Amino acid sequence: MILLRRTLRVAVLTFLIIPFTATPQAAADSRKRLPAEAGASARRVLAQLKVARPLSIRGYSHRRFQPRWAHHKGRCDAREVVLARDGRRVRRNAACHPVKGLWYSPYDGKWLKSEKQVDIDHVVPLAHAWRSGAGKWSQAKRRAFANDLTRPELVAVSHSVNIAKGAQGPQSWRPPRRSHWCRYATSWITVKRHYRLSVTKDEKVALLNMLRTCRG
């Protein structure tokens, strides 16, 4: 009789717990929905961005945005903050410079074992931003843009893929890893919305095509 009561008790507890326990498949489905939702949100934002022809590159200089990396945390400049944020097991010296670590480049899928192999990419390139409206900004605003750690504007990538990208927009360059297109496009749109930068017709079409990959 005691054994029967224990068996019934276990059965009741099991019945109560199962409905509230997510299965691995349910968890996977939940993760898949997030990119799709992000893509839908990004499409709505993209529809609100001003569409215009690119402005003149005349007057542009990298130094008009970034004569040097701005300091954010004590001795750490923006580049060093991103290296610490995006890396694994990063060790820094007294001057905040990384001396050891491991970095994953999401654009091309490369693992980088040395900080010398890593570049900090401006998702929306400085020259591209200039032609999208930043040429009319103050020096202070351009400097804030080039060192922005709040928006998804700065990301650690391999030197080789950063060189390949240059100042190109989505209409002429996309990350080699198609699986990163959704995040890249949503990051691009987020930055452009915050800074009220325009997009071209071809750029908008390219971004919409990339957002189609936001399906999980």
N, CA, C and O of each residue as an XYZ file, in Angstrom:
864
protein
N       0.832     -1.218      0.000
C       0.000      0.000      0.000
C       0.862      1.262      0.000
O       0.578      2.230     -0.706
N       1.951      1.225      0.832
C       2.871      2.364      0.884
C       3.521      2.585     -0.474
O       3.666      3.714     -0.941
N       3.914      1.460     -1.102
C       4.546      1.539     -2.416
C       3.591      2.131     -3.438
O       4.000      2.924     -4.286
N       2.301      1.745     -3.363
C       1.299      2.260     -4.292
C       1.134      3.768     -4.138
O       1.041      4.492     -5.129
N       1.096      4.254     -2.845
C       0.945      5.690     -2.624
C       2.134      6.478     -3.181
O       1.961      7.551     -3.759
N       3.333      5.939     -3.003
C       4.538      6.608     -3.543
C       4.494      6.680     -5.060
O       4.865      7.689     -5.660
N       4.029      5.584     -5.675
C       3.941      5.543     -7.143
C       2.957      6.590     -7.650
O       3.221      7.296     -8.623
N       1.796      6.677     -6.956
C       0.797      7.667     -7.363
C       1.311      9.086     -7.178
O       1.048      9.960     -8.005
N       2.058      9.321     -6.072
C       2.604     10.643     -5.809
C       3.573     11.071     -6.908
O       3.524     12.213     -7.365
N       4.461     10.158     -7.338
C       5.413     10.455     -8.422
C       4.685     10.747     -9.706
O       5.052     11.655    -10.452
N       3.630      9.957     -9.965
C       2.868     10.154    -11.203
C       2.202     11.518    -11.238
O       2.187     12.186    -12.273
N       1.642     11.934    -10.085
C       0.986     13.247    -10.009
C       1.976     14.365    -10.191
O       1.697     15.314    -10.924
N       3.149     14.285     -9.536
C       4.175     15.323     -9.674
C       4.666     15.414    -11.113
O       4.890     16.506    -11.635
N       4.830     14.256    -11.747
C       5.287     14.239    -13.140
C       4.266     14.922    -14.034
O       4.618     15.696    -14.924
N       2.983     14.624    -13.783
C       1.907     15.233    -14.572
C       1.881     16.741    -14.424
O       1.622     17.467    -15.383
N       2.157     17.216    -13.187
C       2.144     18.656    -12.929
C       3.323     19.362    -13.546
O       3.195     20.516    -13.956
N       4.465     18.715    -13.630
C       5.695     19.355    -14.102
C       5.781     19.402    -15.617
O       6.222     20.406    -16.177
N       5.370     18.338    -16.291
C       5.557     18.232    -17.734
C       4.989     19.401    -18.521
O       5.676     19.905    -19.409
N       3.741     19.874    -18.240
C       3.187     20.974    -19.033
C       3.998     22.259    -18.960
O       3.907     23.091    -19.863
N       4.787     22.440    -17.911
C       5.519     23.691    -17.739
C       6.985     23.567    -18.109
O       7.733     24.530    -17.941
N       7.423     22.423    -18.603
C       8.818     22.211    -18.968
C       8.992     22.305    -20.473
O       8.372     21.544    -21.216
N       9.823     23.221    -20.929
C      10.055     23.391    -22.364
C      10.913     22.250    -22.890
O      11.936     21.906    -22.298
N      10.493     21.672    -23.994
C      11.286     20.624    -24.621
C      12.429     21.260    -25.388
O      12.362     22.444    -25.716
N      13.497     20.489    -25.690
C      14.599     21.049    -26.487
C      14.121     21.606    -27.815
O      14.629     22.626    -28.281
N      13.133     20.934    -28.437
C      12.622     21.401    -29.721
C      11.900     22.729    -29.568
O      12.017     23.609    -30.420
N      11.143     22.874    -28.464
C      10.441     24.138    -28.225
C      11.420     25.268    -28.024
O      11.215     26.374    -28.524
N      12.494     24.991    -27.285
C      13.513     26.012    -27.063
C      14.160     26.416    -28.374
O      14.420     27.595    -28.614
N      14.422     25.419    -29.229
C      15.030     25.705    -30.530
C      14.099     26.550    -31.386
O      14.534     27.484    -32.060
N      12.795     26.209    -31.352
C      11.826     26.980    -32.129
C      11.765     28.422    -31.644
O      11.610     29.346    -32.441
N      11.889     28.612    -30.309
C      11.868     29.957    -29.734
C      13.050     30.764    -30.224
O      12.918     31.940    -30.562
N      14.219     30.114    -30.262
C      15.416     30.813    -30.748
C      15.269     31.176    -32.214
O      15.762     32.219    -32.643
N      14.600     30.336    -32.990
C      14.426     30.597    -34.415
C      13.504     31.771    -34.657
O      13.645     32.483    -35.651
N      12.543     31.981    -33.739
C      11.587     33.075    -33.935
C      12.230     34.444    -33.734
O      11.790     35.427    -34.331
N      13.257     34.518    -32.908
C      13.870     35.808    -32.607
C      14.436     36.495    -33.852
O      14.153     37.673    -34.070
N      15.241     35.784    -34.693
C      15.746     36.448    -35.896
C      14.623     36.914    -36.812
O      14.715     37.990    -37.404
N      13.564     36.117    -36.936
C      12.447     36.496    -37.792
C      11.792     37.770    -37.271
O      11.439     38.652    -38.054
N      11.630     37.868    -35.965
C      11.041     39.067    -35.367
C      11.952     40.266    -35.568
O      11.487     41.371    -35.850
N      13.260     40.042    -35.421
C      14.222     41.129    -35.623
C      14.168     41.612    -37.061
O      14.256     42.811    -37.325
N      14.025     40.680    -37.988
C      13.945     41.048    -39.397
C      12.707     41.861    -39.704
O      12.767     42.837    -40.452
N      11.575     41.460    -39.125
C      10.322     42.194    -39.344
C      10.428     43.605    -38.792
O       9.974     44.560    -39.423
N      11.025     43.735    -37.618
C      11.205     45.051    -37.012
C      12.135     45.914    -37.860
O      11.879     47.102    -38.061
N      13.216     45.311    -38.355
C      14.176     46.049    -39.177
C      13.541     46.517    -40.482
O      13.847     47.606    -40.967
N      12.664     45.703    -41.048
C      11.985     46.110    -42.288
C      11.096     47.332    -42.050
O      11.006     48.226    -42.891
N      10.449     47.349    -40.895
C       9.596     48.510    -40.575
C      10.435     49.772    -40.418
O      10.050     50.847    -40.878
N      11.578     49.631    -39.770
C      12.468     50.787    -39.586
C      13.033     51.232    -40.922
O      13.088     52.428    -41.212
N      13.453     50.275    -41.737
C      14.024     50.595    -43.048
C      13.033     51.378    -43.900
O      13.424     52.285    -44.634
N      11.771     51.038    -43.806
C      10.741     51.731    -44.586
C      10.630     53.199    -44.199
O      10.130     54.009    -44.979
N      11.091     53.547    -43.001
C      11.002     54.924    -42.517
C      12.236     55.761    -42.843
O      12.208     56.984    -42.707
N      13.329     55.103    -43.276
C      14.558     55.837    -43.572
C      14.414     56.637    -44.867
O      13.756     56.209    -45.815
N      15.036     57.785    -44.880
C      15.009     58.641    -46.066
C      15.795     57.994    -47.200
O      16.929     57.554    -47.009
N      15.195     57.940    -48.365
C      15.862     57.411    -49.556
C      16.363     58.588    -50.385
O      15.585     59.464    -50.764
N      17.643     58.607    -50.661
C      18.237     59.725    -51.396
C      19.486     59.271    -52.133
O      20.058     58.225    -51.825
N      19.890     60.046    -53.080
C      21.130     59.761    -53.786
C      22.313     60.037    -52.867
O      22.221     60.889    -51.983
N      23.423     59.330    -53.061
C      24.598     59.587    -52.216
C      25.132     60.997    -52.434
O      25.176     61.480    -53.565
N      25.533     61.648    -51.366
C      26.091     62.985    -51.449
C      27.541     62.926    -51.909
O      28.114     61.843    -52.025
N      28.126     64.066    -52.167
C      29.507     64.130    -52.628
C      30.475     63.671    -51.537
O      30.236     63.889    -50.350
N      31.559     63.040    -51.951
C      32.610     62.622    -51.024
C      33.583     63.771    -50.768
O      34.496     63.639    -49.952
N      33.395     64.881    -51.449
C      34.304     66.026    -51.328
C      34.403     66.475    -49.865
O      33.394     66.627    -49.176
N      35.610     66.678    -49.423
C      35.853     67.132    -48.061
C      36.044     66.007    -47.055
O      36.427     66.250    -45.910
N      35.776     64.767    -47.485
C      35.884     63.646    -46.536
C      37.338     63.354    -46.172
O      38.236     63.416    -47.012
N      37.536     63.040    -44.918
C      38.819     62.563    -44.408
C      38.541     61.708    -43.186
O      37.688     62.048    -42.366
N      39.250     60.611    -43.062
C      39.099     59.755    -41.890
C      39.310     60.553    -40.598
O      38.651     60.303    -39.589
N      40.229     61.505    -40.645
C      40.548     62.301    -39.465
C      39.405     63.224    -39.059
O      39.361     63.687    -37.919
N      38.496     63.492    -39.960
C      37.355     64.336    -39.610
C      36.341     63.577    -38.757
O      35.433     64.173    -38.177
N      36.506     62.251    -38.688
C      35.725     61.415    -37.786
C      36.576     60.949    -36.608
O      36.152     60.971    -35.453
N      37.775     60.533    -36.942
C      38.551     59.806    -35.951
C      40.055     60.067    -36.058
O      40.788     59.257    -36.625
N      40.502     61.170    -35.528
C      41.958     61.388    -35.505
C      42.645     60.322    -34.651
O      43.815     60.000    -34.857
N      41.894     59.783    -33.691
C      42.367     58.664    -32.844
C      41.153     58.097    -32.116
O      40.102     58.733    -32.045
N      41.315     56.891    -31.578
C      40.234     56.284    -30.822
C      39.994     57.070    -29.530
O      40.941     57.450    -28.842
N      38.734     57.307    -29.213
C      38.381     58.029    -27.991
C      38.468     57.112    -26.779
O      38.201     55.915    -26.885
N      38.835     57.659    -25.646
C      38.904     56.891    -24.417
C      37.516     56.805    -23.775
O      36.758     57.774    -23.752
N      37.213     55.623    -23.259
C      35.901     55.393    -22.656
C      35.987     54.981    -21.196
O      35.202     55.450    -20.372
N      36.920     54.118    -20.874
C      37.034     53.612    -19.507
C      38.466     53.767    -19.019
O      39.311     52.909    -19.276
N      38.738     54.851    -18.322
C      40.088     55.063    -17.815
C      41.089     55.143    -18.946
O      41.009     56.022    -19.805
N      42.034     54.216    -18.939
C      43.068     54.195    -19.981
C      42.610     53.492    -21.254
O      43.305     53.536    -22.269
N      41.459     52.851    -21.209
C      40.987     52.064    -22.355
C      40.311     52.943    -23.410
O      39.399     53.709    -23.099
N      40.766     52.825    -24.653
C      40.085     53.536    -25.727
C      39.010     52.622    -26.318
O      38.877     51.466    -25.917
N      38.251     53.152    -27.270
C      37.118     52.407    -27.826
C      37.560     51.099    -28.470
O      36.884     50.079    -28.335
N      38.682     51.127    -29.162
C      39.172     49.900    -29.812
C      39.476     48.828    -28.774
O      39.112     47.666    -28.951
N      40.131     49.211    -27.711
C      40.492     48.256    -26.669
C      39.259     47.713    -25.945
O      39.236     46.555    -25.528
N      38.238     48.559    -25.800
C      36.991     48.109    -25.184
C      36.319     47.050    -26.057
O      35.836     46.038    -25.550
N      36.289     47.285    -27.371
C      35.669     46.322    -28.291
C      36.460     45.016    -28.324
O      35.871     43.936    -28.365
N      37.771     45.106    -28.308
C      38.599     43.895    -28.303
C      38.313     43.051    -27.060
O      38.244     41.825    -27.140
N      38.147     43.707    -25.919
C      37.834     42.984    -24.690
C      36.412     42.434    -24.727
O      36.164     41.323    -24.258
N      35.490     43.195    -25.275
C      34.079     42.791    -25.337
C      33.858     41.613    -26.280
O      33.122     40.682    -25.953
N      34.494     41.653    -27.447
C      34.246     40.644    -28.475
C      35.179     39.441    -28.394
O      34.970     38.449    -29.093
N      36.198     39.515    -27.556
C      37.154     38.416    -27.471
C      36.854     37.438    -26.356
O      35.944     37.641    -25.553
N      37.627     36.387    -26.322
C      37.527     35.375    -25.270
C      38.867     35.281    -24.542
O      39.935     35.312    -25.154
N      38.777     35.168    -23.235
C      39.968     35.023    -22.396
C      41.003     36.111    -22.718
O      42.195     35.836    -22.850
N      40.522     37.332    -22.838
C      41.400     38.453    -23.181
C      42.161     38.920    -21.944
O      41.577     39.162    -20.887
N      43.475     39.039    -22.101
C      44.335     39.569    -21.037
C      44.929     40.878    -21.517
O      45.413     40.977    -22.645
N      44.887     41.896    -20.644
C      45.377     43.223    -21.024
C      46.514     43.647    -20.095
O      46.584     43.239    -18.936
N      47.395     44.476    -20.639
C      48.485     44.991    -19.820
C      48.018     46.208    -19.037
O      46.840     46.562    -19.086
N      48.917     46.844    -18.324
C      48.559     47.973    -17.471
C      48.002     49.151    -18.268
O      47.271     49.982    -17.729
N      48.354     49.218    -19.558
C      47.879     50.307    -20.415
C      46.575     49.954    -21.119
O      46.111     50.705    -21.976
N      45.975     48.804    -20.760
C      44.694     48.343    -21.293
C      44.814     47.667    -22.658
O      43.798     47.279    -23.234
N      46.015     47.517    -23.183
C      46.169     46.907    -24.497
C      46.153     45.387    -24.378
O      46.867     44.832    -23.544
N      45.336     44.688    -25.213
C      45.281     43.227    -25.151
C      46.619     42.595    -25.539
O      47.201     42.933    -26.569
N      47.092     41.680    -24.705
C      48.344     40.967    -24.994
C      48.069     39.500    -25.287
O      48.940     38.773    -25.764
N      46.841     39.077    -24.994
C      46.479     37.691    -25.267
C      44.971     37.583    -25.366
O      44.240     38.309    -24.693
N      44.503     36.656    -26.223
C      43.069     36.466    -26.372
C      42.739     35.671    -27.614
O      43.625     35.277    -28.372
N      41.454     35.441    -27.814
C      40.964     34.715    -28.979
C      39.741     35.456    -29.494
O      38.840     35.796    -28.726
N      39.713     35.704    -30.792
C      38.618     36.468    -31.383
C      37.989     35.714    -32.543
O      38.682     35.074    -33.335
N      36.662     35.798    -32.633
C      35.932     35.184    -33.742
C      35.424     36.284    -34.653
O      34.756     37.216    -34.205
N      35.741     36.172    -35.928
C      35.300     37.167    -36.905
C      33.975     36.709    -37.518
O      33.970     35.774    -38.319
N      32.853     37.340    -37.164
C      31.543     36.866    -37.633
C      31.320     37.033    -39.132
O      30.475     36.348    -39.709
N      32.061     37.929    -39.767
C      31.876     38.150    -41.199
C      32.337     36.954    -42.030
O      31.672     36.560    -42.988
N      33.477     36.384    -41.655
C      34.062     35.304    -42.462
C      34.306     34.010    -41.694
O      34.826     33.047    -42.257
N      33.935     33.976    -40.408
C      34.051     32.748    -39.644
C      35.456     32.364    -39.216
O      35.698     31.205    -38.877
N      36.381     33.301    -39.224
C      37.767     32.998    -38.851
C      37.989     33.185    -37.353
O      37.449     34.104    -36.737
N      38.798     32.288    -36.779
C      39.254     32.442    -35.403
C      40.620     33.102    -35.426
O      41.508     32.675    -36.165
N      40.791     34.127    -34.630
C      42.015     34.917    -34.642
C      42.701     34.819    -33.283
O      42.105     35.128    -32.251
N      43.941     34.392    -33.296
C      44.664     34.146    -32.047
C      45.554     35.312    -31.626
O      46.158     35.288    -30.554
N      45.629     36.322    -32.473
C      46.449     37.480    -32.146
C      45.679     38.764    -32.399
O      44.970     38.887    -33.398
N      45.820     39.715    -31.496
C      45.171     41.017    -31.659
C      45.620     41.705    -32.940
O      44.890     42.531    -33.487
N      46.809     41.373    -33.421
C      47.327     41.982    -34.643
C      46.550     41.536    -35.879
O      46.616     42.187    -36.922
N      45.818     40.436    -35.768
C      45.012     39.936    -36.886
C      43.611     40.545    -36.893
O      42.830     40.315    -37.817
N      43.300     41.325    -35.853
C      41.943     41.841    -35.666
C      41.842     43.308    -36.063
O      42.709     44.116    -35.730
N      40.778     43.639    -36.774
C      40.421     45.025    -37.061
C      39.094     45.320    -36.380
O      38.278     44.420    -36.185
N      38.881     46.565    -36.023
C      37.571     46.986    -35.515
C      36.836     47.645    -36.681
O      37.187     48.741    -37.118
N      35.825     46.963    -37.164
C      35.075     47.463    -38.316
C      33.990     48.430    -37.890
O      33.294     48.208    -36.900
N      33.855     49.512    -38.653
C      32.685     50.386    -38.533
C      31.630     49.780    -39.453
O      31.782     49.807    -40.675
N      30.568     49.236    -38.877
C      29.541     48.566    -39.680
C      29.092     49.476    -40.820
O      29.101     49.074    -41.983
N      28.702     50.693    -40.484
C      28.472     51.715    -41.510
C      29.792     52.469    -41.651
O      30.150     53.248    -40.768
N      30.523     52.251    -42.749
C      31.846     52.875    -42.904
C      31.790     54.396    -42.811
O      30.782     55.019    -43.148
N      32.881     54.972    -42.353
C      32.911     56.424    -42.160
C      32.679     57.173    -43.468
O      31.916     58.138    -43.509
N      33.331     56.730    -44.528
C      33.150     57.402    -45.821
C      31.714     57.255    -46.317
O      31.158     58.181    -46.908
N      31.121     56.098    -46.077
C      29.726     55.874    -46.470
C      28.804     56.790    -45.665
O      27.861     57.366    -46.208
N      29.084     56.918    -44.362
C      28.280     57.799    -43.519
C      28.370     59.245    -44.002
O      27.383     59.980    -43.987
N      29.561     59.638    -44.429
C      29.771     61.000    -44.938
C      28.826     61.285    -46.099
O      28.217     62.353    -46.166
N      28.710     60.329    -47.007
C      27.870     60.499    -48.198
C      26.388     60.299    -47.890
O      25.532     60.554    -48.738
N      26.086     59.839    -46.661
C      24.688     59.633    -46.260
C      24.165     60.759    -45.388
O      23.012     60.744    -44.957
N      25.031     61.744    -45.131
C      24.582     62.889    -44.344
C      25.538     63.356    -43.272
O      25.384     64.458    -42.747
N      26.539     62.530    -42.929
C      27.461     62.902    -41.850
C      28.383     64.057    -42.219
O      28.984     64.678    -41.342
N      28.495     64.346    -43.509
C      29.321     65.471    -43.931
C      28.799     66.802    -43.406
O      29.536     67.787    -43.367
N      27.530     66.836    -43.005
C      26.916     68.059    -42.496
C      26.974     68.148    -40.968
O      26.543     69.138    -40.378
N      27.508     67.108    -40.343
C      27.559     67.085    -38.877
C      28.692     67.941    -38.330
O      29.580     68.387    -39.057
N      28.626     68.152    -37.021
C      29.736     68.792    -36.316
C      30.850     67.777    -36.123
O      30.624     66.570    -36.207
N      32.052     68.271    -35.866
C      33.187     67.390    -35.604
C      32.908     66.499    -34.389
O      33.281     65.326    -34.382
N      32.262     67.047    -33.376
C      31.962     66.283    -32.165
C      31.016     65.117    -32.457
O      31.200     64.023    -31.924
N      30.016     65.341    -33.293
C      29.071     64.274    -33.606
C      29.737     63.188    -34.445
O      29.477     62.000    -34.251
N      30.595     63.595    -35.373
C      31.304     62.594    -36.183
C      32.222     61.751    -35.299
O      32.343     60.542    -35.495
N      32.859     62.386    -34.341
C      33.745     61.649    -33.432
C      32.940     60.673    -32.566
O      33.387     59.555    -32.310
N      31.758     61.097    -32.118
C      30.898     60.217    -31.328
C      30.454     59.014    -32.157
O      30.395     57.894    -31.650
N      30.145     59.244    -33.416
C      29.742     58.168    -34.323
C      30.865     57.150    -34.481
O      30.629     55.944    -34.410
N      32.075     57.631    -34.692
C      33.220     56.747    -34.948
C      33.631     55.944    -33.729
O      34.353     54.955    -33.857
N      33.181     56.355    -32.543
C      33.561     55.675    -31.298
C      32.342     55.154    -30.536
O      32.404     54.954    -29.323
N      31.243     54.937    -31.243
C      29.976     54.566    -30.609
C      29.997     53.115    -30.117
O      30.094     52.177    -30.909
N      29.906     52.954    -28.801
C      29.871     51.619    -28.201
C      28.451     51.213    -27.796
O      28.247     50.115    -27.278
N      27.493     52.071    -28.023
C      26.110     51.789    -27.654
C      25.344     51.150    -28.794
O      24.667     50.142    -28.592
N      25.436     51.714    -29.982
C      24.827     51.123    -31.156
C      25.736     50.009    -31.688
O      26.910     49.955    -31.320
N      25.215     49.114    -32.550
C      26.039     48.019    -33.105
C      26.916     48.491    -34.264
O      26.871     47.917    -35.353
N      27.707     49.529    -34.034
C      28.525     50.133    -35.083
C      29.946     49.590    -35.114
O      30.593     49.616    -36.161
N      30.438     49.099    -33.987
C      31.816     48.629    -33.904
C      31.846     47.134    -33.626
O      31.197     46.659    -32.694
N      32.595     46.392    -34.429
C      32.672     44.941    -34.258
C      34.064     44.452    -34.630
O      34.656     44.927    -35.599
N      34.581     43.510    -33.867
C      35.903     42.940    -34.137
C      35.791     41.902    -35.256
O      35.006     40.958    -35.168
N      36.589     42.095    -36.304
C      36.589     41.182    -37.451
C      38.031     40.947    -37.897
O      38.958     41.585    -37.397
N      38.205     40.035    -38.836
C      39.550     39.784    -39.344
C      40.027     40.954    -40.194
O      39.230     41.635    -40.838
N      41.323     41.173    -40.185
C      41.901     42.259    -40.979
C      41.588     42.063    -42.454
O      41.269     43.023    -43.156
N      41.678     40.824    -42.928
C      41.482     40.561    -44.357
C      40.068     40.892    -44.811
O      39.888     41.469    -45.883
N      39.050     40.534    -44.011
C      37.678     40.801    -44.436
C      37.357     42.287    -44.326
O      36.544     42.802    -45.094
N      37.980     42.973    -43.389
C      37.761     44.411    -43.251
C      38.352     45.166    -44.439
O      37.769     46.136    -44.923
N      39.508     44.713    -44.899
C      40.128     45.323    -46.078
C      39.256     45.082    -47.307
O      39.088     45.975    -48.138
N      38.698     43.870    -47.421
C      37.848     43.535    -48.571
C      36.582     44.396    -48.583
O      36.107     44.788    -49.649
N      36.044     44.685    -47.416
C      34.834     45.498    -47.324
C      35.107     46.956    -47.668
O      34.356     47.565    -48.430
N      36.166     47.514    -47.117
C      36.475     48.911    -47.369
C      35.332     49.819    -46.944
O      34.806     49.687    -45.839
N      34.951     50.738    -47.817
C      33.867     51.684    -47.515
C      32.591     51.326    -48.258
O      31.718     52.175    -48.437
N      32.474     50.071    -48.693
C      31.326     49.661    -49.494
C      30.065     49.471    -48.660
O      30.117     49.115    -47.483
N      28.933     49.719    -49.308
C      27.639     49.496    -48.690
C      27.106     48.122    -49.042
O      27.745     47.398    -49.806
N      25.937     47.736    -48.502
C      25.366     46.409    -48.740
C      25.069     46.105    -50.204
O      24.994     44.938    -50.589
N      24.901     47.135    -51.018
C      24.616     46.909    -52.424
C      25.821     46.366    -53.184
O      25.668     45.807    -54.270
N      27.026     46.527    -52.617
C      28.228     46.057    -53.309
C      29.090     45.129    -52.458
O      30.022     44.513    -52.975
N      28.795     45.019    -51.166
C      29.547     44.090    -50.308
C      28.660     43.542    -49.204
O      27.891     44.270    -48.576
N      28.789     42.230    -48.982
C      28.081     41.563    -47.898
C      29.051     40.608    -47.212
O      29.996     40.137    -47.844
N      28.836     40.315    -45.936
C      29.705     39.358    -45.255
C      29.730     38.030    -46.004
O      28.679     37.553    -46.431
N      30.902     37.422    -46.174
C      30.991     36.130    -46.855
C      30.083     35.065    -46.238
O      29.562     34.204    -46.947
N      29.894     35.124    -44.914
C      29.021     34.167    -44.241
C      27.572     34.622    -44.372
O      27.160     35.600    -43.749
N      26.809     33.907    -45.187
C      25.405     34.244    -45.390
C      24.623     34.211    -44.079
O      23.660     34.959    -43.908
N      25.040     33.337    -43.145
C      24.341     33.214    -41.866
C      24.457     34.478    -41.021
O      23.744     34.623    -40.028
N      25.341     35.387    -41.401
C      25.497     36.634    -40.650
C      24.755     37.798    -41.316
O      24.763     38.912    -40.793
N      24.132     37.557    -42.434
C      23.473     38.644    -43.167
C      22.369     39.307    -42.354
O      22.235     40.531    -42.374
N      21.582     38.515    -41.644
C      20.473     39.078    -40.868
C      20.997     40.060    -39.829
O      20.520     41.192    -39.743
N      21.975     39.630    -39.043
C      22.513     40.507    -38.001
C      23.192     41.733    -38.617
O      23.071     42.844    -38.101
N      23.903     41.522    -39.720
C      24.600     42.638    -40.362
C      23.593     43.691    -40.847
O      23.773     44.887    -40.619
N      22.539     43.227    -41.515
C      21.537     44.158    -42.045
C      20.803     44.885    -40.920
O      20.581     46.093    -41.010
N      20.425     44.168    -39.864
C      19.722     44.814    -38.760
C      20.628     45.809    -38.035
O      20.167     46.860    -37.588
N      21.911     45.479    -37.919
C      22.858     46.414    -37.299
C      22.989     47.673    -38.143
O      22.966     48.787    -37.621
N      23.126     47.485    -39.452
C      23.261     48.613    -40.385
C      22.062     49.549    -40.265
O      22.218     50.766    -40.172
N      20.871     48.970    -40.270
C      19.640     49.754    -40.208
C      19.511     50.469    -38.862
O      19.075     51.619    -38.804
N      19.890     49.786    -37.789
C      19.832     50.388    -36.451
C      20.712     51.635    -36.365
O      20.304     52.664    -35.825
N      21.913     51.525    -36.901
C      22.841     52.656    -36.883
C      22.312     53.806    -37.730
O      22.351     54.964    -37.312
N      21.821     53.486    -38.915
C      21.330     54.543    -39.809
C      20.101     55.241    -39.224
O      19.934     56.449    -39.389
N      19.257     54.492    -38.553
C      18.082     55.118    -37.944
C      18.497     56.067    -36.826
O      18.014     57.198    -36.762
N      19.390     55.617    -35.945
C      19.775     56.448    -34.814
C      20.409     57.767    -35.270
O      20.142     58.827    -34.704
N      21.249     57.680    -36.302
C      21.954     58.873    -36.766
C      21.231     59.583    -37.920
O      21.738     60.557    -38.475
N      20.065     59.089    -38.263
C      19.239     59.703    -39.314
C      20.011     59.854    -40.626
O      19.993     60.904    -41.268
N      20.672     58.794    -40.988
C      21.406     58.762    -42.253
C      20.498     58.201    -43.345
O      19.665     57.335    -43.079
N      20.656     58.685    -44.550
C      19.822     58.242    -45.662
C      20.330     56.929    -46.252
O      21.447     56.495    -45.971
N      19.495     56.314    -47.068
C      19.883     55.117    -47.817
C      19.579     55.365    -49.292
O      18.693     56.150    -49.628
N      20.312     54.699    -50.155
C      20.012     54.788    -51.583
C      19.004     53.697    -51.943
O      18.749     52.790    -51.151
N      18.441     53.791    -53.134
C      17.477     52.777    -53.583
C      18.128     51.401    -53.644
O      17.558     50.419    -53.168
N      19.328     51.330    -54.232
C      20.018     50.046    -54.346
C      20.402     49.492    -52.982
O      20.344     48.284    -52.753
N      20.789     50.375    -52.089
C      21.141     49.968    -50.725
C      19.925     49.379    -50.014
O      20.032     48.364    -49.325
N      18.786     50.011    -50.182
C      17.552     49.542    -49.545
C      17.164     48.166    -50.067
O      16.781     47.291    -49.290
N      17.259     47.972    -51.363
C      16.936     46.669    -51.964
C      17.870     45.592    -51.425
O      17.429     44.493    -51.088
N      19.166     45.911    -51.343
C      20.144     44.952    -50.833
C      19.853     44.583    -49.383
O      19.959     43.416    -49.005
N      19.488     45.562    -48.576
C      19.171     45.300    -47.173
C      17.923     44.427    -47.046
O      17.883     43.523    -46.212
N      16.920     44.690    -47.856
C      15.706     43.869    -47.827
C      16.017     42.424    -48.201
O      15.475     41.493    -47.605
N      16.885     42.239    -49.182
C      17.282     40.885    -49.581
C      18.017     40.176    -48.441
O      17.805     38.986    -48.211
N      18.867     40.895    -47.738
C      19.591     40.302    -46.620
C      18.648     39.960    -45.472
O      18.844     38.956    -44.787
N      17.637     40.778    -45.259
C      16.684     40.525    -44.180
C      15.833     39.282    -44.436
O      15.216     38.756    -43.510
N      15.794     38.817    -45.659
C      15.064     37.585    -45.957
C      15.692     36.372    -45.288
O      15.056     35.326    -45.157
N      16.934     36.515    -44.870
C      17.595     35.388    -44.197
C      17.243     35.336    -42.710
O      17.684     34.425    -42.009
N      16.464     36.288    -42.220
C      16.088     36.321    -40.798
C      14.923     35.368    -40.543
O      13.825     35.785    -40.175
N      15.184     34.113    -40.743
C      14.128     33.111    -40.564
C      14.537     32.026    -39.581
O      13.799     31.064    -39.372
N      15.700     32.176    -38.982
C      16.162     31.171    -38.032
C      16.852     30.037    -38.713
O      17.303     29.102    -38.051
